[in-house]
């Protein structure tokens, strides 16, 4: 038998403390989720409804198949900024007429759905996911265009949003625009560059310049309908392919469009029946200690995530700070790399490199479970080649072409974040638990390094170190790094695709693997030069 025997004591004090800590963090994160769910707030939601309109989330709920899941992405975008949490857009993967689609919905209750810098980043991330995983894109459009006060941050990079739509189309990935209201200025190019366009009578307004701008630019008098109304675009310009009576009708038409796409997945599909883990999912709350300096066994996580808790471990007695092996999640084959004791040594790096190569030979997706403080430092390890061995692992991750998914459970520091396929290495999806932290190094270590460097500079100048000032500086830096290392902050920066409840990990991984299966899953034997 290769079923994992969990070492977790769910009745012990350590479990209780860890579970309480995780639960508290989940409550804090839920507060931020609630801000995203609230949109522009009660006043603006009420005004929107008074106009007979559905909210962005209601539109999504009506669009996707009944009782199907919606995997929302980047819900905390713009956290910590001057903009509303969620960045005035809702994005995620939903099933429409049996087809997994990327759905992008403007939230008109937040500043009229205008696009600020975070909105742009969020939509561009969605486009990247759609292209990498071959997901049809459905845009639910109602936006006043760019947020003008921040246009300097939106205008130039914003052109990529329209380029992405044409590249998706060129790749044979359908793009569909359902226009619920304004789609003005640059926003007019969303329907203009989509394969299929639905507009709503007396609601959709699509024009490069509205009546005031036209008056200023040409002296011409015009009204919304003759300039960019749904009826005009359906009967004269030809921009509208379908003319809907109301929002519900537009959603019905959108679903019919998807049903006629004749869409087929290109992945290999599940290879086995789905078997639930042998251990309770609820116990995932108590595995990661509140103090990330305390190690935990990642096999306890794997046992509660993979099918039948069945895991064939690869090289279990070599490079033991990294756990690697083969499993299935919701019937899909998966290779797993999970940090066991935090630090990555030369053996772990070599083991990971071989494992990644094997996964590419067998066309097996990879799951990276992060809890690492980085690659080991020190004279002995430098002399034994930690740089070249760590570089081998990063080389393998960089050039691997099978799909990667990353989950940050605990620490994810330094180059270890890179070797475990952090955001810069383009994992198909990256999620974080509320317990995760990511930075160049731990806050205390970073503050200490800066203190040492500062002391050396002062002494080199012949000065005397002010101990109280040094202590205050360390305290200030440590607090800053701590605040910038937590999941909500990193998620707000779009460095992950969402902060998730550990108990949802298996479900979310299953949804991701199913989405990935929309496209081919192909490995490679073409890696960079490995410095041996």
NORTANOR-V462871 format. One record per helix or strand. SS is the DSSP state (~ for helix, > for strand). FROM is the first residue (numbers start at 1). LEN is the number of residues. Records with the same first field share a line. If there is no record, write none. Layout:
SS = FROM-LEN, FROM-LEN
//
This chain:
> = 3-1, 70-4, 89-8, 99-8, 115-1, 136-8, 146-1, 175-10, 196-5, 205-3, 229-1, 242-3, 310-1, 312-3, 322-8, 332-8, 343-2, 366-7, 374-2, 404-10, 429-5, 437-3, 486-1, 499-2
~ = 13-25, 42-9, 56-8, 111-3, 117-17, 148-23, 185-8, 211-8, 224-5, 230-8, 247-13, 281-6, 298-5, 307-3, 346-16, 379-5, 386-14, 414-6, 423-3, 443-18, 467-19, 487-6, 502-15
//
